Amino acid sequence: MLAHLDDGSHAWRFRAMASPCEILLDTGDAALAARLGALAQAEAQRIEAKWSRYRPDNLMHAINTAGGAAVEVDEETARLIDYGEHLHRFSEGRFDLTSGVLRRLWRFDGSECWADAGDVAAVLARVGWSRVEWNGRAIRLQPDMEIDFGGIGKEYAVDRSLTLLRDATDAPLLVNYGGDLAASGPRRDGTQWQVGILDSTARIHLRSGAVATSGSAYRHLWHAGRRYGHLLDARSGYPVADAPQAVTVAAPTCSAAGALSSLALLHGVGARGFLELQGADYHVLD
């Protein structure tokens, strides 16, 4: 849906990937804004349809229900699997494309809910990138395993949408999918985009590049008087203790920003040290 903003620019809004999505287009041309917004929406919905774990008719379903057989994938999917494999190594196993099955044990709805240790151990036996056969063209999972791109798909969609829009127009724009965002460049008047940080009065002044936030504002649980965010350490199957409430990172791409913010949270009390080591531009909310 197209909205005309008070400053003469336009916004295109829709929902995809279980998130509110918005394209801010710094142009007074409503027809152009609508065309570009629809282009971005189509790309976000294409990515969701291709890799959503909830659909019975896509490639992800074919991989996860292959019963131990190898499934050949297209080049785009291969790049995402390669990226997931890289993050697994870089995170020392904290991130794992096969860890999505753990979500069945946890409800991050703000309640006091803690999974049984025996149940965690049973499901954790189905997790582990080392059990996956991947040769860059075909992937073979053990019959009891699954993969999903939930930890990297939305940020990839931001980057892809921005690329398509930059190829189609010189108008300044910002892509925002559920708080993960990227800008093509400064606004028409040369000013920067003003980006608020979740649960904070701080703001990021974004000229170009991307910003992503990972945190527990909306998805968390309580246990023994402590708050835990929704990210699970694939090595243990449990939420990370003493992690910040939110980590926001600025980077050249949304994929890079999202990876750094998520991996920082997975380092718990070591979040700041991890980000400093990476030379990241970040904001941490304890």
Buried (B, 14 or more C-beta within 10 A) or exposed (E): EBEEEEEEBBBBBBEBBEBEBBBBBBBBEEEBBBBBBBBBBBBBBEBBEBBBBEEEEBBBBBBBEBEEEBBEBEEBBBEBBEBBBEBBEBBEBBBBBBBBBBBEBBEBEEEEBBBEEEEBEEBBEBBBBEBBEBEEEBBBBBEEBBBBBBBBBBBBBBBBBBBBBBEBBEBBBBBBBBBBBBBBBBBBEEEBBEBEBBBBEEEBEBEBBBBBBBBBEEBBBEBEEEBBBBBBBBBEBBBBEEBBBBBBBBBEBBBBBBBBBBBBBBBBEBBBEBBEEBEBBBBBBE
